[in-house]
C-alpha cells in the first residue's frame, strides 16, 4: 500500500497531466509541455536525438548548463532505470568521470549513481521507452525542492478488519492517504527555472 501511494505521488509530481488519473495534478513534464516543446528555450533542451540511446555527453553538458546558479546546491538528475542504462551508463564507457557510485549523504541522497559527480535519482514514473514520441522528456535536472511542493493532508492511515469477511475467511485492509502536488516554478519560454529538462525530437 505504501509503495502504491509513493508511486502515485511520483507519477503526479513527474508526469501528471492534470487529468483525474493523476488527481487533477500537473507534474513537471506537463508544465514544460504547457510552455511549448517545439524549440530550445527557457529550461527545456529540445534535442536532435530521437531516442535515449542517441543522446551524447555534449547533450547532457548543454542540459546542465541551462540550470541557474541558485539551483545548484541540491541539483540532481531524475530519470527512469532504462534511461540510466541507455543514457548515463552507456556514455560512462567513453566519458572520463562518467557514471559511478558516490556518497551524497550531505544532500540527503545517501549512496547514489552519479554522472560527472552529480547524483542520479531513478523513478519508474519517467519515460522508459528508448525511441518514444517526439517531445517525450527523458531527463530532468535541478533542485526539485525549489520548484515543487508536496502536501500531505492527514498522515498515511492503514486499517485492518477481520469481521467483515468472517464467513469467507477474508481479511480487509484499507489504506487512505491524501496528498497534493504543486509544481510552482518551472521557468518560462525564455528563462530557466530551478529544474530543466531534456526531451526527444
Buried (B, 14 or more C-beta within 10 A) or exposed (E): EEEEBEEBBBBBBBBBBBEEEBBEBBBBBBBBBEBEBEEEBBBBBBBEBBBBEBBBBEBBEBBBEBBBEEBEEBBBBBBBEBBBBBBBBBBBEEBEEBBEEBEBEEBEBEEBBBBBEBBBBBBEBBBBBBEBEEBBBBBBBBBBEBBBEBEEEEEBEEEEEEEEEEEEEEEEEEEEBEBBBEBEBBBEEEEBBBBBBBBBE
